[in-house]
Amino acid sequence: VAQEEVVAGEITKVDVDAGKITIKHGPFKKFDMDAMTMVFKAGDPAMLKQVKAGDKVQFHPDKVDGQFTVTKIEKAKK
């Protein structure tokens, strides 16, 4: 079973209506991507209500149907 990559990031925007979240994140080894800010689809719209812009988070990025998607997110422990 492949280990899910956990990436640290900071939320810059939450768009509940569109089901999307914008995260300034560190590099993804899994997708060979550098650190950047990008928009992700929320795997579960309910997760958007748990976070807000400015929150530091740990999240699991994945590709679902060709779209970068957050499959799990939680606030970073201080």
N, C-alpha and C positions, 0 to 999 in steps of 0.2 A: 504494500500500500504506500503510495507516494505521500510524503510528509507535506502538509499544507504550509505554504510559505506565509509567515506573519511579517507584515511590513508596518513600520511606524510612519505616521503621517499627521498632518494637521488639516482639519476641515476648513475649507474656505467658503463653501456655499452648500446649502441643503435646499433642494427643490422637490418638496413633497408632491406637488401636483404632477410633475414629470417623472417622479420616481427615480430621481438622479441625485448624486452627491459628488461634489468637487473636492478633491483631496490633493494637497501638496505632499508628495510622498518621497521616500527614499528609493534607492534602486531595487528593481525586481530581478532576482537571479533567474527565476523561472522563465521570464519572457525576455531576458537579456536587455532590460530597459534601464536607462539612467534615471536619476532623480528628476522629477518634474511635477507640474500641476496638471491634473487631468480629470475629466468627468467620468464617473462610473455609474452604471445602472445599479440600483439596489436589488439584491437578490430577494429581499423581503421588504416591502414598503414600510412595515412597522419599525424596522431598524432606523428609519429616518427620523422618527419621533424621539429616539433615545439620545441623539447627538445634535449639536448646533455648531455654527461657524465659530472658529477659534478653539474648538476642542482638540486636544491631542489624543490620537487614537492608535490602536493596533488593529490591523485589519487583514483579511485574507482576500487577495485579488484572484480572480479567475477569468477565463474567457468562456462565456455561455452564448451559444448561437452567434459567435463572432463578435460579441460585444464584451468589453471589459466590465466585469461585474464584481461587486463586493458581496461575498458569500457569508461573511461574518465580520462583525465590527464590535469593538468595545473601547471604552475610554481608557487611555493609558493610565497606569497606576503612577501616582506622583512620587 
